[in-house]
Amino acid sequence: MTVDTPVREHQLDDYKSDEKPTWCPGCGDFGVLNAVYRALRTKNFEPHEVVAVSGIGCSSRIPYFISTYGFHSVHGRATPVATGVRVARPDLKTLVFSGDGDAFAIGAGHLVHAMRRNLDLTYVVMDNAIYGLTKGQTSPTSGAGFHTATTPAGNPEQALNPMTLAITCGATFVARGFSAEPAKLADLILAGINHKGFSFIDVYSPCPTFNKVNTFKTYKEEVAWLPDSHSSSDVAGALAYATSDEHKYLGIFLEREAPTFEDLVAANHSGTEADRPALLAKMFKRYS
């Protein structure tokens, strides 16, 4: 006789580690963390079914605050680490957390190719348009004319547009949220987790300490949710909203189906999951 074990209904606290967030009071990243907890609870994941990977920066401390597997890697290298996780342990739901500097500056070369390969993971960028951990320098998403210690005369560069980058580089799910709306952001993260393929979610996550321009107040005045008339299969429409001067739009810009990197790799290899331990042992023996 078989006995069905009831599925445990997880609570938010089940996904919280014993480490307390070390962000400045009022940091937008608190809202992102709250949204992540909500999404994990909705999926009712067992903590050991999820791995959180990050690079370096204020945002990249998130793996410490989640009771899942975690890998706090080096600056800009979260994506190659996550690639290794996906190939070696495709059974783990992989979440990557990064900041705008970590993702779009030192990590940009890795990010665009992960999008192109369509890795099956969810990539969340806490975008505060500043380097916060190093005390306030311009980042790739800082606007032209932005004044910092390293640009006292104003930033001479134009800001990078994360949405057009993701849409044109091959991400199959592209969305943007706002950390002041954690419930709606949780829905976006949940949709990204449910999507099979590279899910990119850029989040406006203000830094109250070093960025006095892109604040919660200014974002609330500038953002708007994508209209219901927008189809997430419409690439041209997604690009139009991503480059709009009318609003900073939030929501799911694009979602489409395409073969994942993991599926294509698996198709090129013979054997089964049962062969994996022996193959790994053989590989490790080569280096012992």
C-alpha positions as CSV (number, residue, x, y, z in Angstrom):
1,M,0.0,0.0,0.0
2,T,1.3,3.4,-0.9
3,V,0.8,6.4,1.4
4,D,0.7,9.9,-0.1
5,T,2.7,12.3,1.9
6,P,0.9,15.7,2.2
7,V,2.7,18.6,0.5
8,R,3.8,21.1,3.1
9,E,2.4,24.6,2.6
10,H,5.4,26.9,3.0
11,Q,5.2,30.3,4.6
12,L,7.3,33.4,3.8
13,D,9.5,32.8,6.8
14,D,10.5,29.4,5.4
15,Y,12.5,31.2,2.8
16,K,14.2,33.7,5.1
17,S,17.7,32.9,6.4
18,D,19.1,33.8,9.8
19,E,21.1,36.6,8.2
20,K,19.6,40.1,8.4
21,P,19.8,42.4,5.4
22,T,22.6,44.9,5.7
23,W,21.3,47.5,3.3
24,C,20.8,51.2,4.1
25,P,17.4,52.2,5.6
26,G,15.1,52.9,2.7
27,C,17.0,50.9,0.1
28,G,14.9,49.7,-2.8
29,D,16.4,46.2,-2.5
30,F,14.2,45.5,0.5
31,G,11.2,45.5,-1.8
32,V,12.9,43.2,-4.3
33,L,13.8,40.7,-1.5
34,N,10.2,40.9,-0.3
35,A,9.0,40.1,-3.8
36,V,11.4,37.2,-4.1
37,Y,10.0,35.7,-0.9
38,R,6.5,36.1,-2.2
39,A,7.3,34.4,-5.5
40,L,9.0,31.5,-3.8
41,R,6.1,31.0,-1.5
42,T,3.6,31.0,-4.3
43,K,5.6,28.3,-6.1
44,N,5.8,26.5,-2.8
45,F,9.4,25.4,-3.6
46,E,11.4,23.4,-1.1
47,P,14.4,25.6,-0.3
48,H,16.8,22.8,-1.6
49,E,15.1,23.0,-5.0
50,V,16.4,26.5,-5.6
51,V,19.8,28.1,-6.0
52,A,20.4,31.9,-5.9
53,V,23.5,33.1,-7.7
54,S,24.9,36.7,-7.5
55,G,27.9,38.8,-8.4
56,I,29.2,41.7,-6.3
57,G,27.4,44.8,-5.1
58,C,24.7,45.8,-2.6
59,S,22.1,43.8,-4.5
60,S,24.4,40.7,-4.8
61,R,24.1,40.0,-1.1
62,I,20.6,38.6,-1.6
63,P,21.8,34.9,-1.5
64,Y,22.7,35.5,2.2
65,F,19.1,36.4,3.0
66,I,17.4,33.5,1.3
67,S,17.3,30.0,2.8
68,T,18.0,28.3,-0.5
69,Y,21.3,27.2,-2.0
70,G,23.4,30.2,-2.7
71,F,26.6,31.2,-4.6
72,H,28.0,34.7,-4.0
73,S,30.5,34.9,-6.9
74,V,32.9,37.6,-8.1
75,H,32.2,40.9,-9.8
76,G,30.3,40.4,-13.1
77,R,30.6,36.6,-13.1
78,A,27.3,35.5,-11.8
79,T,26.2,34.5,-15.3
80,P,28.9,32.0,-16.0
81,V,28.5,30.5,-12.5
82,A,24.8,30.2,-13.2
83,T,25.5,28.6,-16.6
84,G,27.6,25.9,-14.8
85,V,24.7,25.3,-12.4
86,R,22.2,24.9,-15.1
87,V,24.3,22.4,-17.1
88,A,25.4,20.4,-14.0
89,R,22.1,20.6,-12.0
90,P,19.2,21.3,-14.4
91,D,16.9,20.1,-11.7
92,L,17.6,23.2,-9.6
93,K,15.5,26.4,-10.2
94,T,18.2,29.0,-10.8
95,L,17.7,32.7,-9.9
96,V,20.5,35.2,-10.6
97,F,20.6,38.6,-8.7
98,S,22.7,41.5,-9.9
99,G,23.0,45.2,-9.9
100,D,23.2,47.6,-12.9
101,G,27.0,47.9,-12.6
102,D,27.5,44.2,-12.0
103,A,25.2,43.2,-14.9
104,F,25.8,45.9,-17.5
105,A,29.5,46.9,-17.0
106,I,31.9,44.2,-16.0
107,G,29.3,41.5,-16.5
108,A,27.9,42.6,-19.9
109,G,30.0,40.3,-22.0
110,H,28.6,37.3,-20.1
111,L,25.1,38.6,-19.9
112,V,24.5,39.1,-23.6
113,H,25.7,35.6,-24.5
114,A,23.5,34.0,-21.7
115,M,20.5,35.8,-23.3
116,R,21.6,34.6,-26.8
117,R,21.9,31.0,-25.6
118,N,18.5,31.2,-23.9
119,L,19.6,29.6,-20.6
120,D,16.6,28.5,-18.5
121,L,17.0,30.9,-15.5
122,T,15.6,34.0,-14.0
123,Y,17.9,37.1,-14.0
124,V,16.8,39.9,-11.7
125,V,18.7,43.3,-11.9
126,M,18.3,45.7,-9.0
127,D,18.8,48.9,-11.0
128,N,19.6,51.9,-9.0
129,A,21.6,53.8,-11.6
130,I,24.6,54.1,-9.3
131,Y,27.5,52.1,-7.8
132,G,26.3,52.0,-4.2
133,L,28.7,49.6,-2.6
134,T,31.7,51.7,-3.6
135,K,30.1,54.9,-2.4
136,G,28.5,56.5,-5.5
137,Q,30.0,56.4,-8.9
138,T,28.2,56.5,-12.3
139,S,26.9,53.1,-13.6
140,P,25.9,52.1,-17.2
141,T,22.3,53.2,-16.4
142,S,23.2,56.6,-14.9
143,G,21.8,59.4,-17.1
144,A,23.7,62.0,-19.0
145,G,24.7,64.9,-16.8
146,F,24.5,62.8,-13.6
147,H,26.8,64.3,-10.9
148,T,28.9,62.0,-8.8
149,A,32.4,62.0,-7.2
150,T,33.8,60.6,-10.4
151,T,31.8,62.8,-12.7
152,P,31.7,66.2,-10.9
153,A,31.1,68.0,-14.1
154,G,28.2,65.6,-15.0
155,N,28.2,62.2,-16.7
156,P,29.3,62.6,-20.3
157,E,27.8,59.3,-21.3
158,Q,24.3,58.3,-22.4
159,A,22.5,55.7,-20.2
160,L,22.3,52.1,-21.4
161,N,18.7,50.9,-22.0
162,P,18.4,47.4,-20.3
163,M,15.1,46.6,-22.0
164,T,16.3,47.1,-25.5
165,L,19.5,45.2,-24.7
166,A,17.5,42.2,-23.5
167,I,15.0,42.3,-26.3
168,T,17.6,42.5,-29.0
169,C,20.1,40.0,-27.5
170,G,17.7,37.1,-27.4
171,A,16.1,37.0,-23.9
172,T,12.8,35.2,-24.3
173,F,11.1,36.9,-21.4
174,V,11.7,40.6,-20.7
175,A,10.0,42.5,-17.9
176,R,10.5,45.5,-15.7
177,G,9.2,46.2,-12.2
178,F,9.5,48.7,-9.4
179,S,10.6,47.8,-5.9
180,A,8.0,50.1,-4.3
181,E,5.3,47.7,-5.6
182,P,6.5,44.3,-4.2
183,A,3.3,42.5,-4.8
184,K,3.2,43.3,-8.5
185,L,7.0,42.7,-8.7
186,A,6.4,39.3,-7.2
187,D,4.0,38.5,-10.0
188,L,6.6,39.4,-12.6
189,I,9.3,37.3,-10.9
190,L,6.8,34.4,-10.7
191,A,6.0,34.8,-14.4
192,G,9.8,34.7,-15.1
193,I,10.2,31.6,-13.0
194,N,7.4,29.9,-14.8
195,H,8.8,30.8,-18.2
196,K,11.1,28.2,-19.8
197,G,14.1,30.2,-21.1
198,F,16.1,33.3,-20.2
199,S,13.9,35.5,-18.1
200,F,15.2,39.0,-17.6
201,I,13.6,41.4,-15.1
202,D,15.0,44.9,-14.6
203,V,13.8,46.5,-11.4
204,Y,13.9,50.2,-10.5
205,S,15.4,49.9,-7.0
206,P,16.3,53.4,-5.7
207,C,19.5,54.0,-3.7
208,P,18.5,56.7,-1.1
209,T,22.1,57.1,0.0
210,F,24.0,57.9,-3.1
211,N,21.4,58.6,-5.8
212,K,19.3,61.7,-5.0
213,V,18.0,61.9,-8.6
214,N,16.4,58.6,-9.3
215,T,14.3,58.4,-6.1
216,F,11.1,56.6,-5.1
217,K,9.3,59.9,-5.6
218,T,10.6,60.6,-9.1
219,Y,9.9,57.0,-10.2
220,K,6.4,57.1,-8.9
221,E,5.8,60.2,-11.1
222,E,7.4,58.6,-14.2
223,V,6.3,54.9,-14.2
224,A,3.2,53.4,-15.8
225,W,2.1,49.9,-16.4
226,L,2.0,48.6,-19.9
227,P,-1.5,48.9,-21.4
228,D,-3.6,45.7,-21.7
229,S,-3.5,46.2,-25.5
230,H,0.2,45.4,-25.6
231,S,0.9,41.8,-26.7
232,S,4.0,40.3,-25.2
233,S,4.6,38.5,-28.5
234,D,5.0,41.8,-30.3
235,V,8.7,42.5,-30.6
236,A,8.2,45.9,-32.3
237,G,5.7,47.0,-29.7
238,A,8.0,45.9,-26.9
239,L,10.8,48.0,-28.4
240,A,8.5,51.0,-28.8
241,Y,7.5,50.9,-25.2
242,A,11.1,50.3,-24.1
243,T,12.2,53.5,-25.8
244,S,9.1,55.6,-25.0
245,D,9.7,59.1,-23.7
246,E,6.2,59.3,-22.3
247,H,6.6,56.9,-19.4
248,K,9.0,54.4,-17.9
249,Y,6.8,51.4,-18.5
250,L,6.5,48.4,-16.2
251,G,5.2,44.9,-16.9
252,I,6.0,42.1,-19.3
253,F,7.4,43.6,-22.5
254,L,8.2,40.3,-24.3
255,E,7.6,36.6,-24.0
256,R,8.3,34.0,-26.6
257,E,9.2,30.3,-27.0
258,A,12.6,29.1,-28.2
259,P,14.8,26.0,-27.5
260,T,16.8,26.4,-24.3
261,F,20.5,26.0,-24.0
262,E,20.1,23.1,-21.7
263,D,17.8,21.2,-24.1
264,L,20.2,21.7,-26.9
265,V,23.2,20.5,-24.8
266,A,21.2,17.5,-23.7
267,A,20.3,16.6,-27.3
268,N,24.0,16.5,-28.1
269,H,24.9,14.0,-25.4
270,S,24.1,10.3,-25.1
271,G,23.3,8.7,-21.8
272,T,20.8,9.4,-19.0
273,E,20.6,11.1,-15.7
274,A,21.6,7.8,-14.1
275,D,25.0,8.0,-15.9
276,R,25.8,11.4,-14.4
277,P,27.5,10.3,-11.1
278,A,29.9,8.0,-13.0
279,L,30.7,10.6,-15.6
280,L,31.4,13.2,-12.9
281,A,33.6,10.8,-11.0
282,K,35.5,10.1,-14.2
283,M,35.9,13.8,-14.7
284,F,37.1,14.5,-11.2
285,K,39.6,11.6,-11.3
286,R,41.3,13.4,-14.2
287,Y,42.3,16.2,-11.9
288,S,43.0,14.2,-8.7
